[in-house]
Amino acid sequence: QVQLVESGGGLVQAGGSLRLSCAASGRMFNMHRMGWFRQAPGNERQFVGHITWSSGSTNYADSVQGRFTISRDNAKNTVYLQMDSLKFEDTAIYYCAARPYGADWTWGQGTQVTVSS
């Protein structure tokens, strides 16, 4: 089992930046990918981006491509989501997620990001 704890959410003006962190603990030896998802009120949870743990390769949703950057620190078992040029529509609860090989996504508790227009 992997446990995830997010931090770094908050209130920011449109055009501003925030960085989210996700500290993972537990069984990390077979980690495949870690990622970020978000859920706005009344909407389904949607994919934001993920990073392959071994290679560091990333993939992003079209809506955040070029504005958001995912990185990881393997030594600290931590993944980051750098969010720049934030828009009002980026307002959501952001969830960190981890997917070991052969397993489904495991979720963190979520952190609120609110972008004021």
C-alpha positions as CSV (number, residue, x, y, z in Angstrom):
1,Q,0.0,0.0,0.0
2,V,1.1,3.6,-0.7
3,Q,0.0,6.5,1.3
4,L,-0.1,10.0,-0.2
5,V,-0.2,13.4,1.5
6,E,-0.7,16.6,-0.6
7,S,0.1,20.1,0.4
8,G,0.5,23.5,-1.2
9,G,-3.1,24.4,-2.2
10,G,-4.6,27.8,-1.6
11,L,-6.0,30.9,-3.1
12,V,-4.3,32.7,-5.9
13,Q,-5.2,35.4,-8.4
14,A,-5.6,34.5,-12.1
15,G,-2.2,34.6,-13.8
16,G,-0.4,33.6,-10.6
17,S,1.4,30.4,-9.7
18,L,1.2,27.6,-7.1
19,R,3.2,24.5,-6.4
20,L,1.6,21.4,-5.0
21,S,3.6,18.7,-3.3
22,C,2.7,15.1,-2.7
23,A,4.7,13.0,-0.3
24,A,4.4,9.2,-0.8
25,S,5.2,6.6,1.8
26,G,4.8,2.8,2.0
27,R,5.5,0.4,-0.8
28,M,7.3,2.4,-3.4
29,F,9.6,-0.3,-4.8
30,N,7.3,-1.1,-7.7
31,M,6.0,2.4,-8.4
32,H,5.1,2.9,-12.1
33,R,3.5,6.3,-12.3
34,M,2.4,9.2,-10.1
35,G,0.0,11.8,-11.2
36,W,-2.4,14.6,-10.5
37,F,-6.1,14.7,-11.1
38,R,-8.6,17.4,-10.3
39,Q,-12.3,17.7,-9.6
40,A,-14.3,20.9,-9.8
41,P,-17.8,21.2,-8.2
42,G,-20.4,19.4,-10.3
43,N,-17.8,17.8,-12.5
44,E,-16.1,14.4,-12.8
45,R,-12.6,13.9,-11.7
46,Q,-10.3,14.6,-14.6
47,F,-6.7,13.8,-15.5
48,V,-4.2,16.6,-15.2
49,G,-0.9,14.8,-15.8
50,H,1.4,12.1,-14.8
51,I,5.1,11.2,-14.5
52,T,6.7,7.8,-15.0
53,W,8.6,7.2,-11.8
54,S,11.7,5.5,-13.3
55,S,12.2,7.7,-16.4
56,G,10.7,11.0,-15.4
57,S,8.8,11.2,-18.6
58,T,5.6,13.3,-18.4
59,N,2.2,13.5,-20.0
60,Y,-0.4,16.3,-19.6
61,A,-4.0,17.1,-20.4
62,D,-4.4,19.5,-23.3
63,S,-6.0,22.0,-20.9
64,V,-2.8,22.4,-18.8
65,Q,-0.1,21.7,-21.4
66,G,2.5,24.4,-21.3
67,R,1.3,25.9,-18.0
68,F,1.7,23.0,-15.6
69,T,4.8,21.0,-14.9
70,I,5.1,17.7,-13.0
71,S,8.4,16.7,-11.5
72,R,9.6,14.2,-8.9
73,D,12.3,13.8,-6.3
74,N,12.9,10.0,-6.1
75,A,15.0,10.4,-2.9
76,K,12.2,12.1,-1.1
77,N,9.4,10.0,-2.7
78,T,7.8,13.3,-3.6
79,V,6.0,14.5,-6.7
80,Y,5.3,18.1,-7.5
81,L,2.8,20.0,-9.6
82,Q,4.0,23.5,-10.6
83,M,1.1,25.5,-11.9
84,D,1.7,28.7,-13.7
85,S,-0.5,31.2,-15.6
86,L,-3.4,29.9,-13.5
87,K,-6.9,30.5,-14.8
88,F,-10.3,30.7,-13.0
89,E,-11.2,27.4,-14.6
90,D,-8.3,25.7,-12.9
91,T,-10.2,26.0,-9.6
92,A,-10.7,22.5,-8.2
93,I,-9.7,20.0,-5.6
94,Y,-6.4,18.5,-6.8
95,Y,-5.6,14.9,-6.0
96,C,-2.3,13.2,-6.1
97,A,-2.4,9.7,-7.3
98,A,0.0,6.8,-7.5
99,R,-0.1,3.7,-9.6
100,P,2.2,0.8,-8.9
101,Y,2.9,-1.8,-11.6
102,G,-0.1,-4.1,-11.8
103,A,-2.3,-2.0,-9.6
104,D,-4.9,0.7,-9.9
105,W,-4.5,4.3,-8.9
106,T,-4.3,5.1,-5.2
107,W,-5.5,8.6,-4.2
108,G,-4.5,11.2,-1.7
109,Q,-7.0,13.3,0.3
110,G,-6.9,16.2,-2.0
111,T,-6.0,19.9,-1.7
112,Q,-8.2,22.9,-2.7
113,V,-6.9,25.3,-5.3
114,T,-9.0,28.4,-5.8
115,V,-8.2,30.9,-8.6
116,S,-9.8,34.3,-8.3
117,S,-10.7,36.1,-11.5
